[in-house]
Each structure stands twice: as structure tokens, then as C-alpha cells.
Amino acid sequence: MISAARKAAIAYLVATFLAGAVVGAALGYFRGRQPVFRPPSPDAMLEKSRTRLITDLALTPEQLQKVDPILKERAAALKKARDESMQKFRTLMDQYHQRVAALLTPDQQVKYEARRQEREKKWHHDGSGDRNPGDRNVPEKPNDRLPAPRK
């Protein structure tokens, strides 16, 4: 026969294990729904580079005036490369969707299209159609937040 103290200890251990499992599952579920990594937008990269140059290298206003066009040129080139890459990705995905849809019955095609649209909606989760949510984090007036150049 198991003593009352031993039963209480076993019950305590089981309750602790179950509570840990529930909390761990909940945290894992909610954390798993969040993106782990989002690449920064070209504009965010521009502002981060600019801030680092100002703070780390103590650029003079004259130097910053010459560096700004270079940073903007880089941001534009990166944005163009990203946009071209996304267009190529969309084209490839559309081709694969069409090939799969051609193999399906009309009922399956309806379900397949609904599933595809649901994924697209999740991809555009903020409703703006912006595929890089990092763009939303760029301040409207980025220069207002930058420290004054060191002298």
C-alpha cells in the first residue's frame, strides 16, 4: 500500500509535469506562429547604415552629404533586385499552380484555388500587399531620429 505522503508527492509531480506541458505547448504554439526572421527592407538598411556611419565614424555634415546619395543609390538597387526576384518567384509559382490545377477535377480546382488564396492572404497579412513587413517599420521622417553628427 502506498502511503499518503507518497501519493501526494506523485500527484504533485504529475501536476507539475502537466502544467509544464500545457504552458510549453501554449508558448510553442504562439511563438511558432511568429516569423523568425524578416529580411530588412532597403530603406531600413539605408537608415541603419546611415545611423552607424554617423555614430561610429563621426561623419561630418559634409561627408554625410556625400555619403547620402551613395546609400540611396544602394537602397534603390537593392529594392530593384528584390522586386525583380519577387516577380520571378511569382511567375514560377503561378506556373506551378497552373500545372497542378490542370490535373484536378473542377471541384478540386475550386478547393485548390481557395487554399492558394488563403495562403496569399496570410502572406499579405497586414493587408497592404507589402511582401516585406519590415518596410512598415521605417519612420516617416527618418532623419528626425538620428543623432546629430559629432564634431
Secondary structure by P-SEA (a helix, b strand, c coil): cccaaaaaaaaaaaaaaaaaaaaaaaaaaaaaaccccccccaaaaaaaaaaaaaccccccaaaaaaaaaaaaaaaaaaaaaaaaaaaaaaaaaaaaaaaaaaaccaaaaaaaaaaaaaaaaaaaccccccccccccccccccccccccccc
